[in-house]
Amino acid sequence: MPQITPNLWFDTQGKEAAEFYCSVFPNSEIKNVTYYNEAGPRPAGTVLTVEFALDGQEYTAINGGPQFTFDEAISLMVVCADQDEIDYYWTKLSEGGEEGPCGWLKDKYGLSWQVAPGGMTELLNDPDQERAARAMKAMLGMKKIDIAALQAAADQV
Protein backbone atom coordinates (compact mmCIF):
# COMPACT_ATOMS: atom_id res chain seq x y z
CA MET A 1 0.00 0.00 0.00
CA PRO A 2 1.34 3.47 -0.79
CA GLN A 3 2.20 5.80 2.07
CA ILE A 4 -0.42 8.44 2.86
CA THR A 5 0.98 11.77 4.06
CA PRO A 6 -1.29 14.61 5.17
CA ASN A 7 -0.35 17.77 3.29
CA LEU A 8 -1.07 20.99 5.18
CA TRP A 9 -1.47 24.18 3.10
CA PHE A 10 -0.09 27.42 4.53
CA ASP A 11 0.38 30.86 3.01
CA THR A 12 3.98 31.44 4.14
CA GLN A 13 4.22 29.88 7.62
CA GLY A 14 4.82 26.22 6.74
CA LYS A 15 8.33 25.99 8.17
CA GLU A 16 7.43 28.00 11.27
CA ALA A 17 4.40 25.76 11.86
CA ALA A 18 6.40 22.54 11.33
CA GLU A 19 9.05 23.74 13.79
CA PHE A 20 6.32 24.59 16.29
CA TYR A 21 4.62 21.20 15.96
CA CYS A 22 7.99 19.42 16.29
CA SER A 23 8.63 21.37 19.52
CA VAL A 24 5.27 20.25 20.96
CA PHE A 25 5.37 16.53 20.16
CA PRO A 26 8.15 14.21 21.36
CA ASN A 27 10.20 12.19 18.87
CA SER A 28 9.52 14.68 16.10
CA GLU A 29 11.75 16.18 13.44
CA ILE A 30 12.00 18.26 10.29
CA LYS A 31 13.07 15.81 7.57
CA ASN A 32 13.45 17.99 4.49
CA VAL A 33 12.87 21.53 3.25
CA THR A 34 12.48 22.45 -0.42
CA TYR A 35 12.55 25.96 -1.84
CA TYR A 36 10.99 27.76 -4.76
CA ASN A 37 13.47 28.31 -7.57
CA GLU A 38 13.62 30.71 -10.50
CA ALA A 39 10.57 29.04 -12.07
CA GLY A 40 8.41 30.62 -9.33
CA PRO A 41 5.65 31.41 -8.71
CA ARG A 42 7.14 32.75 -5.46
CA PRO A 43 10.57 34.35 -5.14
CA ALA A 44 13.52 31.95 -5.48
CA GLY A 45 14.75 30.81 -2.07
CA THR A 46 11.32 31.04 -0.42
CA VAL A 47 10.30 27.87 1.43
CA LEU A 48 8.04 25.69 -0.75
CA THR A 49 7.57 22.52 1.34
CA VAL A 50 8.62 21.15 4.70
CA GLU A 51 8.52 17.42 5.33
CA PHE A 52 8.29 16.61 9.02
CA ALA A 53 7.32 13.78 11.34
CA LEU A 54 5.40 14.00 14.60
CA ASP A 55 6.24 10.91 16.64
CA GLY A 56 6.57 8.86 13.45
CA GLN A 57 3.55 10.24 11.57
CA GLU A 58 4.76 12.06 8.47
CA TYR A 59 3.31 15.36 7.25
CA THR A 60 4.15 17.89 4.58
CA ALA A 61 3.62 21.62 4.96
CA ILE A 62 3.36 23.57 1.72
CA ASN A 63 3.58 27.33 1.40
CA GLY A 64 1.09 27.56 -1.44
CA GLY A 65 -0.29 31.04 -0.89
CA PRO A 66 -3.34 32.64 0.69
CA GLN A 67 -5.95 30.98 -1.57
CA PHE A 68 -6.84 28.23 0.91
CA THR A 69 -7.18 28.27 4.67
CA PHE A 70 -7.91 25.66 7.30
CA ASP A 71 -11.38 25.04 8.66
CA GLU A 72 -12.95 22.45 10.95
CA ALA A 73 -13.71 20.11 8.05
CA ILE A 74 -10.40 18.46 8.93
CA SER A 75 -8.70 18.18 12.28
CA LEU A 76 -5.86 16.24 13.85
CA MET A 77 -6.71 14.16 16.91
CA VAL A 78 -4.33 13.76 19.82
CA VAL A 79 -5.37 10.77 21.93
CA CYS A 80 -3.95 11.31 25.40
CA ALA A 81 -3.13 8.76 28.10
CA ASP A 82 -4.21 10.93 31.04
CA GLN A 83 -5.23 14.40 32.22
CA ASP A 84 -1.63 15.60 32.37
CA GLU A 85 -1.23 14.88 28.65
CA ILE A 86 -4.53 16.56 27.87
CA ASP A 87 -3.47 19.63 29.84
CA TYR A 88 -0.04 19.74 28.13
CA TYR A 89 -1.28 19.44 24.54
CA TRP A 90 -4.26 21.71 25.14
CA THR A 91 -2.02 24.44 26.57
CA LYS A 92 0.66 24.16 23.88
CA LEU A 93 -1.62 23.86 20.87
CA SER A 94 -4.18 26.49 21.91
CA GLU A 95 -1.56 29.15 22.73
CA GLY A 96 -2.18 32.00 20.31
CA GLY A 97 -5.17 30.14 18.85
CA GLU A 98 -8.67 29.62 20.14
CA GLU A 99 -10.41 27.09 22.32
CA GLY A 100 -13.49 25.35 21.00
CA PRO A 101 -16.09 22.98 22.45
CA CYS A 102 -15.72 19.29 23.27
CA GLY A 103 -11.92 19.11 23.21
CA TRP A 104 -11.54 21.00 19.91
CA LEU A 105 -9.18 23.92 19.42
CA LYS A 106 -7.55 25.89 16.64
CA ASP A 107 -3.83 26.53 16.88
CA LYS A 108 -2.20 29.85 16.02
CA TYR A 109 -2.02 28.77 12.35
CA GLY A 110 -5.74 28.00 12.16
CA LEU A 111 -5.35 24.20 12.12
CA SER A 112 -8.02 22.37 14.13
CA TRP A 113 -7.05 19.78 16.73
CA GLN A 114 -9.03 17.44 18.96
CA VAL A 115 -7.36 16.73 22.30
CA ALA A 116 -9.13 13.76 23.85
CA PRO A 117 -8.49 10.96 26.33
CA GLY A 118 -8.01 7.39 25.27
CA GLY A 119 -11.18 5.44 26.05
CA MET A 120 -13.50 8.31 25.15
CA THR A 121 -15.16 6.32 22.36
CA GLU A 122 -15.85 3.43 24.72
CA LEU A 123 -17.34 5.80 27.31
CA LEU A 124 -19.61 7.50 24.78
CA ASN A 125 -20.64 4.09 23.39
CA ASP A 126 -21.16 2.48 26.80
CA PRO A 127 -23.78 -0.30 26.62
CA ASP A 128 -25.57 1.52 29.46
CA GLN A 129 -27.23 4.20 27.31
CA GLU A 130 -28.00 6.45 30.29
CA ARG A 131 -24.35 6.38 31.37
CA ALA A 132 -23.23 7.19 27.82
CA ALA A 133 -25.77 10.05 27.63
CA ARG A 134 -24.53 11.54 30.92
CA ALA A 135 -20.94 11.43 29.64
CA MET A 136 -21.99 13.01 26.33
CA LYS A 137 -23.89 15.79 28.08
CA ALA A 138 -20.88 16.52 30.29
CA MET A 139 -18.52 16.57 27.28
CA LEU A 140 -20.80 18.96 25.37
CA GLY A 141 -20.43 21.44 28.24
CA MET A 142 -16.63 21.37 28.20
CA LYS A 143 -13.94 23.08 26.20
CA LYS A 144 -10.81 21.22 27.39
CA ILE A 145 -11.80 17.68 28.34
CA ASP A 146 -11.75 16.94 32.07
CA ILE A 147 -11.49 13.16 32.46
CA ALA A 148 -12.52 13.13 36.14
CA ALA A 149 -15.60 15.25 35.42
CA LEU A 150 -16.56 12.96 32.50
CA GLN A 151 -16.25 9.88 34.68
CA ALA A 152 -18.15 11.53 37.54
CA ALA A 153 -20.98 12.50 35.20
CA ALA A 154 -21.09 9.03 33.65
CA ASP A 155 -21.13 7.41 37.08
CA GLN A 156 -23.51 9.99 38.60
CA VAL A 157 -21.03 10.84 41.33
Buried (B, 14 or more C-beta within 10 A) or exposed (E): EEEEEEEBBBBEBBBBBBBBBBEBBEEBEBBEBEEBEEEEEBEEEEBBBBBBBBEEEEBBBBBBEEEEEBEEEEBBEBBBEEBEBBBBBBEBBBEEBEEBEBBBBBBBBBBBBBBBBEEBEEBBEBEEEEBBBBBBEBBEEBBBBBBEBBBBBBEEE
